[in-house]
Amino acid sequence: MKNIREILSSRRVFGGIKIENLMILDCVWKKEMKDFSSYCDVHSIEGRILFVKVASSVIRNEMYIKKDEIIKRINKHFNYNFIKDIKFI
């Protein structure tokens, strides 16, 4: 079984996304979405579209309104526009 350092050093790519970017995304999501973190979770990412599972329609609507701000907050942690869109499921 490989440890995290071996996985990161191999620079494997999952679905076109480097594993270190997925790990960064996970940390960034928890940090930036602390107000919503108990109501939503990252479900998946396809290409540059982030799919977020939301427990409440009220929270989904609020997040939809703030979608552009959320994308900016996430992308500021990367050297490029890692996320181009968010879909709420």
N, C-alpha and C positions, 0 to 999 in steps of 0.2 A: 504494500500500500504506500502510495506516494504522500509525502507531507506537502503542505501548502507551498513551501519554498521550491520544491522540485516541480510542482505544477506551474508555478509562476515562471520559473526559469526555462521551462520548455516552451513558453509563450504559445500555448495551444490556442486554437481559435474555435469557438463554438458558434455555429450558425453565422460565421463571418464576424463575430465579436470576440475580441480577446478577453480571456478570463479575468485579467486584472481590471478591465473596464466594467465587467459585471460586478466584481467585488466593490469597486469604487461606487458604482451606481447604487448598490445595496446600502452602503454607508451614507451616501449623499441623500438617498431617499429618507432614511431614518432621521437624519439631521434636519433637512429642509422641510419635511412634512410632519414635524412633531405634533402640530395641532390636529392633523388628520390621521396620524399613524394608527390609532386604535380603530379607525373606521375603514381603512383601505390598505391594500398591499399590492406590491408589484406582482403581476400574474405571469407576464412573459414579455419578451421583446423580439420583434421581427423586423429585420432591417434596422431602421432608425425610428420605428414606431413602438412606443411603450404602451403596454396593455396593463391597466390598473383595475383590480377587482375592488369594487366599492360596496360596502354593506348597506348603505342607506341612499335612497333617491335624493334626499335633501343634500347630503354631502356630495353626491355625484353632480348635482346642479351647481353647487358652490364651487366645486373643483373645475367644472367646465367653464364657468365664468372666469376663473383665475388660471386657465390653462396656459396662456402665453407667459404669464409670470412664472408659473411652475417650470415650464421648459427653460426659461432664462436662468432660473435659480439652479437647475440641474446642470445645464451646459456650462455655467461659469466654473465648474470644477474640472472641466476637460479642456484640452487645447483646441478643440473644434466643436462644432454643433453635433454632439453625440446623439441627441434626441431631436427629431424634427416634428413629431406629433405625439399626442397622447390620446388613446382611446379608453374610455371608461366602460367597464363591463360589470 
